[in-house]
Amino acid sequence: MAILSNTENFWGSFGSVFSTVDIKQYVVSLVIPVLAPIFLIFLWLVLASRIDNQVILPGVWEVGTLLFHPTQDMIGMGSLASNVLVSLVRVVMGYSIAGAIAVPLGVVMGYYGLAFRFFNGFLSLFRPIPPLAWVPLVMAWFGIASLATLTGVETGKSFIYLNNIKFSMLFIIFIGAFYPILTATIHGVRNVSVTLIDSARVLGASENQIFRKILIPAAMPSIITGMRIGLGIAWMCLVSAEMLPGSLSGIGYMITHAFTLASTDIVIAGMISIGVVGGLMDMVFRHIELKKFSWRKQAE
């Protein structure tokens, strides 16, 4: 009985130590990611108090007030929330068009050598051109045409919403997101094991089945990575897209307009909003990557 009691005490102590270690690791994993932002805020507080100039560096509280009142009107440009929403719609539309074209094209280019040779040289000519360099040409092509122009809506609230979606802006965001997604998709398809494809063929799989059940699932982790990178670049292109003529809303327009009025607090609040929304969208992709494609890490 004494031996049994000692054994139970041992395992009880071991379990207690183990749970303590687990709790410590959990706490550390929660604390470490917030250390850098806390340090940045602290540095910001110190620098703002030393500089003491609202135009060069506004205080944390001024910017925080804007962020915690997102529905408040800002210098006649609408609220922070409404401008973020307009920008989000633009990014999602431009990015979705880029993904809808780049993924199928990348799969075809990655799988068929002839298609790769046909498209690669042509597309490589445009790859080094930065999205901003397209602006003059885009303005010549699209001007201030928008979804309102396309649908023929000229009045009412629908016109206001549709007129915010300019084709020129969608094109700039599309160009920014297109190449990272295309390149990652080609890379993912080309790295699929030939043995897998040959085995499927030997077992009688059709081309359609090879695409649906082997090629695309195996390349999907790389495609998701490309989509994450493309999304980040789409947000970077947003500000330049919203500086185009005809833009009267959006977070990029709000930032540039606030800069001309020396409202640096609004500039910083807009930048933080872009970072937060972009980070949240990136978290969605990381969650999908973790839940659906964790087998890739196990295979590696």
GIRADA-V496053 format. One line per field, one symbol per residue. phi: phi as a letter, one per 30 degrees, with the letter a starting at -180 (. if undefined). burial: # if it has 16 or more other C-alpha atoms within 10 Angstrom, else .. Layout:
# GIRADA-V496053
phi=???
burial=???
This chain:
# GIRADA-V496053
phi=.ddddddddddddddddddddddddddddddedcddedddddddeddddddhbdddbdddddddddddbdcddchiciddddddddddddddddddddddcdddddddddccddddddcddddddcedddedddeedddddchcdbdddddidbbideddddddcddddddddedddddddddddeedddcdededdddddddjddddddddcbdddddeeddddddddddddedddeddddcdejdbajddddddddddcicdddeddddddddddddddddddddddddcbddddddd
burial=...........................................##..#........####..#..##..#......############.##########..##.#######....#..............#...#..##...######..........#..#############################.#....#..#.........##..###############################..#############...########..##...#...#..##..#...#.......
